Amino acid sequence: MPSDYLPILIFAVVAVVLAAIAVLVPPLFGPKRPTTVKMAPYESGKMPIGPARSRFPIQYFLFAVLFIVFDVEIVFLFPWATVFKELPFPLQGLLEAGIFVLILVLGLVYVWKKGGLEWE
């Protein structure tokens, strides 16, 4: 059975080698002509405004966490949707998916009622 994992091992080794090449080779062979303009920090092609260590409101992080939670939960619906037609009892599968989505909606309503989606 260990021979079944040989392709995965080869894939992992090739991935690590390519990543190492991508990180280590450019500094060795790339041009090294630093200028003041090249060494200046930038934000999306524009000069930065304000200090780099400024504080962000907690709402940004709350929205990010909520997005990740609901995004990951929705990903669980994809396997269900791909095998829905092959389910022995499609109505039961539909009911289970409905309960799953209902739990997600209840979580969203809870966050909404707690004021987690409001900007201050």
C-alpha positions as MATLAB code, in Angstrom:
seq = 'MPSDYLPILIFAVVAVVLAAIAVLVPPLFGPKRPTTVKMAPYESGKMPIGPARSRFPIQYFLFAVLFIVFDVEIVFLFPWATVFKELPFPLQGLLEAGIFVLILVLGLVYVWKKGGLEWE';
ca = [
       0.000    0.000    0.000;
       2.836    2.518    0.550;
       3.504    2.380   -3.198;
       0.063    3.955   -3.698;
       1.391    7.119   -2.078;
       4.393    7.400   -4.407;
       2.697    9.831   -6.837;
       1.751   12.090   -3.919;
       5.329   12.027   -2.649;
       6.674   12.855   -6.116;
       4.165   15.696   -6.448;
       5.152   17.101   -3.033;
       8.874   16.941   -3.850;
       8.351   18.653   -7.213;
       6.220   21.350   -5.538;
       8.863   22.047   -2.879;
      11.673   22.151   -5.458;
       9.762   24.535   -7.737;
       8.864   26.782   -4.796;
      12.508   26.855   -3.666;
      13.635   27.723   -7.192;
      11.039   30.499   -7.437;
      12.219   32.020   -4.160;
      15.992   31.516   -4.362;
      16.898   32.035   -8.039;
      15.554   35.572   -8.771;
      17.729   37.319   -6.163;
      20.804   35.557   -7.585;
      20.254   36.472  -11.244;
      18.023   39.548  -11.061;
      19.323   43.106  -11.570;
      20.506   44.927   -8.484;
      20.140   48.645   -9.203;
      18.321   50.109   -6.182;
      17.290   53.740   -6.435;
      15.406   55.997   -4.074;
      12.216   55.594   -6.069;
      12.517   51.788   -6.212;
      13.162   51.514   -2.485;
      10.221   53.761   -1.511;
       7.225   51.988    0.017;
       3.966   51.963   -1.925;
       0.361   50.941   -1.507;
      -1.188   49.595   -4.705;
       1.065   51.785   -6.815;
       0.428   54.940   -4.787;
       2.488   56.652   -2.135;
       1.413   55.635    1.383;
      -0.725   57.977    3.448;
      -0.286   57.958    7.212;
       1.789   55.690    9.439;
       2.225   52.001    8.676;
       1.297   50.940   12.211;
      -2.150   52.540   12.404;
      -4.979   50.754   14.181;
      -7.951   49.331   12.308;
     -11.457   49.287   13.744;
     -12.558   45.885   15.048;
     -15.395   45.834   12.486;
     -12.907   44.985    9.740;
     -11.786   41.864   11.578;
     -15.338   40.922   12.553;
     -16.479   41.135    8.938;
     -13.466   39.090    7.837;
     -14.156   36.341   10.377;
     -17.862   36.267    9.525;
     -17.069   36.067    5.817;
     -14.682   33.160    6.365;
     -17.154   31.308    8.581;
     -20.059   31.604    6.152;
     -17.866   31.030    3.110;
     -16.465   27.801    4.541;
     -19.925   26.637    5.521;
     -21.258   27.225    2.027;
     -18.392   25.147    0.620;
     -19.925   22.166    2.425;
     -22.957   22.440    0.139;
     -20.958   21.703   -3.019;
     -20.418   17.969   -2.367;
     -24.109   17.649   -1.503;
     -25.112   19.410   -4.722;
     -22.918   17.174   -6.866;
     -24.479   13.938   -5.587;
     -28.039   15.198   -5.103;
     -29.457   13.273   -8.076;
     -27.818   10.036   -6.925;
     -29.178   10.188   -3.367;
     -31.430    7.237   -2.502;
     -33.981    9.612   -0.942;
     -33.628   13.055   -2.592;
     -36.301   14.575   -0.362;
     -34.348   13.552    2.732;
     -31.186   15.114    1.265;
     -33.091   18.281    0.483;
     -34.443   18.390    4.038;
     -30.970   17.925    5.522;
     -29.537   20.690    3.322;
     -32.458   22.922    4.312;
     -31.723   22.335    8.001;
     -28.061   23.130    7.366;
     -28.942   26.402    5.621;
     -31.464   27.219    8.361;
     -28.717   26.885   10.979;
     -26.565   29.259    8.908;
     -29.412   31.747    8.642;
     -30.009   31.550   12.401;
     -26.321   32.298   12.957;
     -26.534   35.282   10.627;
     -29.669   36.570   12.374;
     -27.921   36.189   15.747;
     -24.938   38.236   14.555;
     -27.278   40.799   13.041;
     -29.305   41.153   16.270;
     -26.110   41.513   18.316;
     -25.105   44.457   16.081;
     -22.140   42.686   14.561;
     -22.950   43.934   11.055;
     -23.271   47.638   11.902;
     -20.623   50.288   11.385;
     -20.186   52.856   14.094;
];
